[in-house]
């Protein structure tokens, strides 16, 4: 079986317990701590601390020193101040149950024998971990102290920080005690102003030494665990509020210490009733081509942004394309097609004006006119009173339609045997679309009314 003792080894152990574990001249005991050490898998698997200005993270340490089972991780330190707690975690190896011991040399005299320097002891099952927390005592001097984590397998005599044991491992780390950070003061003169149904502005006075501020706007008076936003300045604004709602503006200071922040300051305010969300004005179409349209509008005093859309039906869309600009263009349209261009105001995250609508008719491509108009003769061009349409083929059951640039049909008339005349004297001057329809045959041409 593992770990059998002979009389000779017990005698040697007794001798070494007396001679090898002693320190001299204030030096920490680092030799003759184990006969076998951690070579039989009695090792500390990992060690870490938390809650400090700087923490220790030493995962998967394993049996780092097979010679005597001792390692001093001089480059790893936990930094904190008097009165703060040091949290630690020690993970055991997956093979053996171990007795654990944790020490701190508070007075830095090179030993762990003074009152209060044994922090905790106990047992930890194989593969398990032990966690603990201890405060830095009042009166502890600033500077570097030594921490010691120790594992011992199946001790038969009382264990100390320096006693020689048969199986186990020791890991030493630094504990830096520094002056406490200056207090992190809460912001003063926090004010909420310019409150409307959906907007509000927040300002406050700068805190000396602050590295920033955390804020949150909620409908609960209870401060949050963390902010929803952070800034380095002393003002913020929001435009996503809901009318007739009571809000709480929470604000706290972020300071340069480790995760250091002040207490929350909370200001309450209520948004006003929502003004009517007015639509943009001067909505107009600036240009139409065979496959595109450009349009613009003037701003609404209640809008924070706008949406626009283009459809081929009169049914208004549920959403559009958002923009903060006052103009837009849409391309890749079909030629000779009626569309409905729309724009509306967005006044809050859930408030919109009604849609404004302008019908348009995209222009006809040259290729369509050339193919479909070979058998038609339309004159005069431009025309003022009468417009004659002659067909080189039978026009039985043909129909003539005139459509203005908005897509509205302003005239429809049946065709004669081979020609017909339209009275356009009452139409407004401008460009019109003439459609000749006969069964599946469609001919399209632009005409000008003087």
C-alpha positions as CSV (number, residue, x, y, z in Angstrom):
1,X,0.0,0.0,0.0
2,X,0.9,3.7,-0.5
3,X,2.6,5.5,2.3
4,X,3.9,2.7,4.6
5,X,6.4,3.8,7.2
6,X,9.4,1.9,8.5
7,X,11.1,2.5,11.8
8,X,14.1,4.0,10.2
9,X,12.1,6.5,8.1
10,X,10.1,7.5,11.3
11,X,13.4,8.1,13.1
12,X,14.7,10.1,10.1
13,X,11.4,12.0,10.0
14,X,11.6,12.9,13.7
15,X,15.2,14.1,13.2
16,X,14.3,16.2,10.2
17,X,11.2,17.7,11.9
18,X,13.6,19.1,14.5
19,X,16.4,20.2,12.3
20,X,15.1,20.9,8.8
21,X,11.9,22.8,9.6
22,X,13.6,25.6,11.5
23,X,14.1,29.0,9.9
24,X,17.0,31.3,10.6
25,X,17.4,35.0,10.3
26,X,13.8,35.6,9.4
27,X,13.9,33.4,6.3
28,X,10.8,31.3,5.3
29,X,11.2,27.6,5.6
30,X,11.4,26.2,2.1
31,X,13.3,22.9,2.4
32,X,12.8,19.6,4.2
33,X,9.0,20.1,4.1
34,X,8.2,16.7,2.6
35,X,9.9,13.3,2.3
36,X,8.1,12.5,-0.9
37,X,6.2,15.6,-1.8
38,X,3.8,15.7,-4.7
39,X,5.3,13.0,-6.9
40,X,2.5,10.6,-6.0
41,X,-0.2,13.0,-7.2
42,X,-0.7,14.8,-3.8
43,X,-0.6,18.3,-5.5
44,X,-2.5,21.5,-5.5
45,X,-4.3,21.7,-8.9
46,X,-4.9,25.4,-9.0
47,X,-5.0,28.5,-6.8
48,X,-6.7,31.9,-7.3
49,X,-7.9,34.9,-5.4
50,X,-10.5,37.6,-6.1
51,X,-11.9,40.9,-4.7
52,X,-8.6,42.8,-4.9
53,X,-7.1,45.6,-6.9
54,X,-5.1,42.8,-8.5
55,X,-5.8,39.1,-8.2
56,X,-4.0,35.8,-8.5
57,X,-4.9,33.4,-11.3
58,X,-2.8,30.3,-11.3
59,X,-4.7,27.4,-13.0
60,X,-3.4,23.9,-13.5
61,X,-0.3,24.3,-11.4
62,X,0.2,20.5,-11.0
63,X,3.2,19.1,-9.2
64,X,5.5,22.0,-10.1
65,X,8.4,20.9,-7.9
66,X,9.0,17.2,-7.7
67,X,12.2,17.7,-5.6
68,X,10.8,18.9,-2.4
69,X,7.1,19.8,-3.1
70,X,7.6,23.5,-2.6
71,X,7.1,26.4,-5.1
72,X,7.2,30.2,-4.5
73,X,5.3,32.0,-7.2
74,X,7.0,35.3,-6.6
75,X,5.5,37.0,-9.7
76,X,1.9,36.4,-8.6
77,X,0.4,38.8,-6.1
78,X,-2.9,39.8,-4.6
79,X,-3.2,43.5,-4.0
80,X,-5.6,45.0,-1.4
81,X,-6.0,47.4,1.5
82,X,-6.6,47.1,5.2
83,X,-10.2,46.2,6.0
84,X,-10.9,44.6,2.7
85,X,-11.6,40.9,2.3
86,X,-9.4,38.5,0.4
87,X,-11.3,35.7,-1.4
88,X,-9.4,32.5,-2.3
89,X,-10.0,29.2,-4.0
90,X,-7.9,26.1,-3.9
91,X,-8.7,23.2,-6.2
92,X,-7.5,19.7,-5.2
93,X,-6.0,17.0,-7.5
94,X,-8.4,14.4,-8.8
95,X,-6.6,11.5,-7.2
96,X,-6.4,11.8,-3.4
97,X,-8.3,13.4,-0.5
98,X,-6.0,16.0,1.1
99,X,-5.8,18.1,4.3
100,X,-5.4,21.7,3.5
101,X,-3.8,24.6,5.5
102,X,-3.7,28.3,4.7
103,X,-1.4,30.9,6.3
104,X,-0.5,34.6,6.0
105,X,2.6,36.2,7.6
106,X,0.9,39.4,8.6
107,X,3.9,41.0,10.3
108,X,6.3,39.8,7.6
109,X,8.8,38.4,10.1
110,X,9.5,35.3,8.1
111,X,7.2,32.8,9.8
112,X,3.6,31.8,10.1
113,X,3.5,31.2,13.8
114,X,2.2,34.4,15.2
115,X,-1.4,34.8,16.4
116,X,-3.9,35.0,13.6
117,X,-1.5,33.8,10.9
118,X,-3.2,30.4,10.5
119,X,-6.2,31.4,8.4
120,X,-8.0,28.1,7.9
121,X,-7.5,24.3,7.9
122,X,-9.7,21.4,6.8
123,X,-10.0,18.5,4.3
124,X,-10.9,18.6,0.7
125,X,-12.0,15.5,-1.3
126,X,-10.2,14.5,-4.5
127,X,-11.2,16.7,-7.4
128,X,-13.1,19.1,-5.2
129,X,-12.2,22.6,-4.1
130,X,-12.1,24.7,-1.0
131,X,-13.0,28.4,-1.0
132,X,-12.7,31.0,1.8
133,X,-12.5,34.7,2.6
134,X,-10.6,36.6,5.3
135,X,-10.2,40.3,6.1
136,X,-6.9,42.2,6.2
137,X,-6.7,43.0,10.0
138,X,-6.7,46.6,11.2
139,X,-3.1,47.8,11.9
140,X,-1.5,45.7,9.2
141,X,1.4,47.6,7.8
142,X,1.7,48.4,4.1
143,X,4.0,46.2,2.1
144,X,4.4,42.7,0.8
145,X,3.3,39.8,3.0
146,X,3.6,36.0,2.3
147,X,0.7,33.7,1.8
148,X,1.1,29.9,2.0
149,X,-1.3,27.2,0.8
150,X,-0.4,23.7,1.9
151,X,-1.7,20.2,1.1
152,X,-0.8,17.2,3.3
153,X,-1.9,13.6,2.7
154,X,-3.0,11.7,5.8
155,X,-0.9,13.5,8.5
156,X,-0.1,11.5,11.6
157,X,1.2,14.4,13.7
158,X,0.0,18.1,14.0
159,X,0.9,20.0,10.9
160,X,2.4,23.5,10.9
161,X,3.5,25.7,8.0
162,X,7.1,24.3,8.3
163,X,6.6,20.7,9.6
164,X,8.1,17.9,7.5
165,X,5.4,15.6,6.1
166,X,5.5,12.7,3.8
167,X,3.2,13.6,0.9
168,X,1.8,16.9,-0.3
169,X,2.7,20.3,-1.7
170,X,3.2,23.9,-0.7
171,X,2.6,27.0,-2.8
172,X,3.7,30.5,-1.6
173,X,2.3,33.7,-3.0
174,X,2.6,37.5,-2.3
175,X,0.0,39.6,-0.6
176,X,0.5,43.3,-1.3
177,X,-1.1,45.7,1.3
178,X,-1.4,49.2,-0.2
179,X,-3.0,52.4,1.0
180,X,-6.8,52.5,0.4
181,X,-8.1,54.4,-2.6
182,X,-9.6,57.8,-1.9
183,X,-13.3,57.8,-1.5
184,X,-15.4,57.6,-4.7
185,X,-17.9,60.4,-4.3
186,X,-21.4,60.4,-5.9
187,X,-22.2,63.0,-8.5
188,X,-23.8,66.2,-7.3
189,X,-26.4,68.6,-8.8
190,X,-28.0,65.9,-11.0
191,X,-30.7,67.5,-13.0
192,X,-33.3,66.4,-15.5
193,X,-34.5,69.1,-17.9
194,X,-36.1,69.7,-21.3
195,X,-38.7,67.0,-20.6
196,X,-41.2,66.3,-23.4
197,X,-43.3,63.2,-24.2
198,X,-40.3,61.3,-25.6
199,X,-37.1,63.3,-24.7
200,X,-35.2,64.5,-21.7
201,X,-31.7,65.9,-20.9
202,X,-29.6,65.0,-17.9
203,X,-26.7,67.0,-16.5
204,X,-24.6,66.8,-13.3
205,X,-21.4,68.3,-11.7
206,X,-18.1,66.6,-12.4
207,X,-16.5,64.6,-9.5
208,X,-12.8,65.2,-9.0
209,X,-10.8,62.0,-9.8
210,X,-13.7,60.4,-11.7
211,X,-12.8,58.3,-14.7
212,X,-16.4,58.2,-15.9
213,X,-20.1,57.8,-14.9
214,X,-22.6,55.0,-15.2
215,X,-26.3,55.8,-15.8
216,X,-29.6,54.1,-16.3
217,X,-33.2,55.3,-16.9
218,X,-35.8,52.9,-15.5
219,X,-39.4,52.9,-14.3
220,X,-38.3,51.5,-10.9
221,X,-37.0,53.6,-8.1
222,X,-34.6,50.8,-7.1
223,X,-31.1,51.4,-8.5
224,X,-29.8,48.8,-10.9
225,X,-26.9,46.5,-10.3
226,X,-25.1,48.1,-13.2
227,X,-25.7,50.9,-15.6
228,X,-27.1,50.6,-19.1
229,X,-24.7,53.3,-20.4
230,X,-21.5,55.0,-19.5
231,X,-20.0,58.4,-20.4
232,X,-16.9,60.5,-19.5
233,X,-18.7,63.8,-19.7
234,X,-21.4,65.3,-17.5
235,X,-24.5,65.3,-19.8
236,X,-26.6,62.8,-21.7
237,X,-29.9,63.0,-23.6
238,X,-32.5,60.4,-24.6
239,X,-35.3,60.4,-27.2
240,X,-36.8,57.0,-26.6
241,X,-39.2,57.7,-23.7
242,X,-42.9,57.1,-23.5
243,X,-45.3,59.9,-22.9
244,X,-47.1,60.3,-19.5
245,X,-44.6,57.9,-17.8
246,X,-42.7,58.3,-14.6
247,X,-39.0,57.5,-14.9
248,X,-36.0,57.3,-12.6
249,X,-32.6,58.6,-13.7
250,X,-29.9,56.6,-11.8
251,X,-26.3,58.0,-11.9
252,X,-23.0,57.0,-10.2
253,X,-19.3,57.8,-10.4
254,X,-16.7,55.4,-11.7
255,X,-13.3,55.9,-9.9
256,X,-9.8,54.6,-10.7
257,X,-9.7,52.0,-8.0
258,X,-10.4,48.3,-8.8
259,X,-14.1,48.1,-9.7
260,X,-14.6,51.2,-7.5
261,X,-17.8,53.1,-7.9
262,X,-19.9,55.5,-5.8
263,X,-23.4,55.0,-4.6
264,X,-26.3,55.7,-6.9
265,X,-27.9,59.1,-7.2
266,X,-31.6,58.9,-8.4
267,X,-33.7,61.6,-9.8
268,X,-37.4,61.1,-10.8
269,X,-39.2,62.8,-13.6
270,X,-42.4,62.3,-15.6
271,X,-42.7,62.8,-19.4
272,X,-45.4,65.1,-20.8
273,X,-48.4,64.1,-22.9
274,X,-47.4,63.2,-26.4
275,X,-47.9,66.0,-29.0
276,X,-49.5,65.0,-32.3
277,X,-47.0,63.3,-34.5
278,X,-47.2,65.6,-37.6
279,X,-46.3,64.4,-41.1
280,X,-43.6,66.1,-43.1
281,X,-44.6,69.0,-45.3
282,X,-43.9,69.9,-49.0
283,X,-43.6,66.2,-50.0
284,X,-42.9,66.1,-53.7
285,X,-41.4,64.0,-56.5
286,X,-38.4,65.6,-58.0
287,X,-37.6,63.2,-60.8
288,X,-38.9,60.0,-62.4
289,X,-37.1,57.9,-65.0
290,X,-37.8,54.5,-66.5
291,X,-36.5,52.7,-63.4
292,X,-36.1,55.2,-60.6
293,X,-37.7,58.0,-58.6
294,X,-36.3,60.9,-56.5
295,X,-38.4,62.7,-53.9
296,X,-38.0,65.1,-50.9
297,X,-39.9,66.7,-48.1
298,X,-39.6,69.4,-45.4
299,X,-39.1,68.5,-41.7
300,X,-41.8,67.9,-39.1
301,X,-41.3,69.7,-35.8
302,X,-42.3,66.6,-33.9
303,X,-40.3,64.0,-35.9
304,X,-37.0,62.4,-34.7
305,X,-36.6,60.6,-38.1
306,X,-38.6,59.5,-41.1
307,X,-39.7,56.4,-43.1
308,X,-40.3,56.1,-46.8
309,X,-41.7,53.4,-49.0
310,X,-42.7,52.6,-52.5
311,X,-45.4,50.1,-53.4
312,X,-47.6,49.1,-56.4
313,X,-50.8,49.0,-54.4
314,X,-52.8,51.6,-52.5
315,X,-52.6,49.7,-49.3
316,X,-50.2,51.5,-46.9
317,X,-47.2,49.4,-45.7
318,X,-46.7,48.5,-42.0
319,X,-43.1,49.7,-42.1
320,X,-40.7,51.6,-44.4
321,X,-37.1,52.4,-44.8
322,X,-35.8,54.6,-41.9
323,X,-33.8,57.8,-42.6
324,X,-32.9,61.0,-40.9
325,X,-32.5,62.8,-44.2
326,X,-35.0,64.9,-46.0
327,X,-34.8,63.2,-49.4
328,X,-34.5,59.8,-50.9
329,X,-34.3,57.9,-54.1
330,X,-35.3,54.4,-55.2
331,X,-34.0,52.6,-58.2
332,X,-34.4,49.2,-59.9
333,X,-38.1,49.9,-60.6
334,X,-40.0,48.5,-63.6
335,X,-40.6,50.8,-66.5
336,X,-44.1,51.9,-67.5
337,X,-45.5,51.0,-64.1
338,X,-47.6,52.8,-61.6
339,X,-46.1,53.1,-58.1
340,X,-47.1,54.8,-54.9
341,X,-44.4,56.8,-53.1
342,X,-44.9,57.4,-49.4
343,X,-43.2,59.1,-46.5
344,X,-44.1,59.6,-42.8
345,X,-42.7,61.0,-39.5
346,X,-41.3,58.9,-36.7
347,X,-41.9,60.8,-33.4
348,X,-40.9,58.0,-30.9
349,X,-40.1,54.4,-30.8
350,X,-43.9,53.7,-31.1
351,X,-45.4,56.9,-32.5
352,X,-45.8,57.6,-36.2
353,X,-47.6,60.1,-38.4
354,X,-49.9,59.0,-41.2
355,X,-48.3,58.2,-44.6
356,X,-48.2,60.9,-47.3
357,X,-48.7,59.5,-50.7
358,X,-47.8,60.5,-54.3
359,X,-48.7,58.2,-57.2
360,X,-46.1,58.1,-60.0
361,X,-45.8,56.3,-63.4
362,X,-42.3,55.3,-64.4
363,X,-41.3,56.3,-67.9
364,X,-41.4,53.9,-70.9
365,X,-38.2,52.4,-72.2
366,X,-37.1,53.2,-75.8
367,X,-37.2,49.6,-76.7
368,X,-40.9,49.2,-75.8
369,X,-41.9,52.3,-77.8
370,X,-40.0,51.1,-80.9
371,X,-41.5,47.6,-80.9
372,X,-45.1,48.5,-80.1
373,X,-45.7,51.7,-82.0
374,X,-44.8,50.7,-85.6
375,X,-48.4,50.4,-86.6
376,X,-49.6,53.6,-85.0
377,X,-49.5,57.2,-86.3
378,X,-50.2,59.8,-83.7
379,X,-50.5,63.5,-84.6
380,X,-50.0,66.4,-84.1
381,X,-47.2,66.4,-81.7
382,X,-47.4,68.5,-79.6
383,X,-51.2,68.8,-79.6
384,X,-53.5,71.5,-78.1
385,X,-57.1,70.6,-78.9
386,X,-57.4,67.4,-81.0
387,X,-55.2,64.3,-81.1
388,X,-55.6,61.9,-83.9
389,X,-54.6,58.2,-83.7
390,X,-54.4,56.1,-86.8
391,X,-53.8,52.3,-86.9
392,X,-52.2,50.5,-89.8
393,X,-54.0,47.3,-88.8
394,X,-57.5,46.5,-87.7
395,X,-58.5,48.3,-84.6
396,X,-61.6,46.3,-83.7
397,X,-62.4,46.5,-80.0
398,X,-59.3,48.6,-79.3
399,X,-59.3,51.1,-76.5
400,X,-57.3,54.3,-76.1
401,X,-56.3,55.6,-72.6
402,X,-54.6,58.8,-71.5
403,X,-52.7,58.7,-68.2
404,X,-51.2,61.7,-66.4
405,X,-47.7,61.6,-64.8
406,X,-49.3,60.8,-61.4
407,X,-50.7,57.6,-62.8
408,X,-54.3,58.8,-63.0
409,X,-56.3,57.8,-66.0
410,X,-57.8,61.1,-67.4
411,X,-59.5,59.8,-70.5
412,X,-60.6,56.5,-72.1
413,X,-62.2,56.0,-75.5
414,X,-63.1,53.2,-77.9
415,X,-61.2,53.1,-81.2
416,X,-62.9,53.4,-84.6
417,X,-62.3,51.1,-87.6
418,X,-58.8,52.5,-88.4
419,X,-58.6,55.9,-86.7
420,X,-60.0,58.0,-83.8
421,X,-59.7,61.6,-82.5
422,X,-59.4,62.6,-78.9
423,X,-60.6,66.0,-77.6
424,X,-57.9,67.0,-75.2
425,X,-58.7,70.7,-75.1
426,X,-59.8,70.5,-71.4
427,X,-56.6,68.8,-70.2
428,X,-53.9,70.7,-68.4
429,X,-50.7,71.2,-70.4
430,X,-48.1,68.6,-69.8
431,X,-46.8,65.2,-70.6
432,X,-49.3,62.3,-70.8
433,X,-49.1,58.6,-71.5
434,X,-51.2,57.2,-74.4
435,X,-52.0,53.5,-74.1
436,X,-53.5,51.6,-77.1
437,X,-55.0,48.3,-75.9
438,X,-56.3,45.6,-78.2
439,X,-56.6,42.1,-76.7
440,X,-53.1,41.1,-75.7
441,X,-51.5,43.9,-77.7
442,X,-50.4,47.0,-75.8
443,X,-48.8,50.1,-77.4
444,X,-47.5,52.9,-75.3
445,X,-46.3,56.4,-76.3
446,X,-45.7,59.8,-74.6
447,X,-47.6,62.8,-75.9
448,X,-47.3,66.5,-75.1
449,X,-50.4,68.7,-74.5
450,X,-49.7,72.4,-75.1
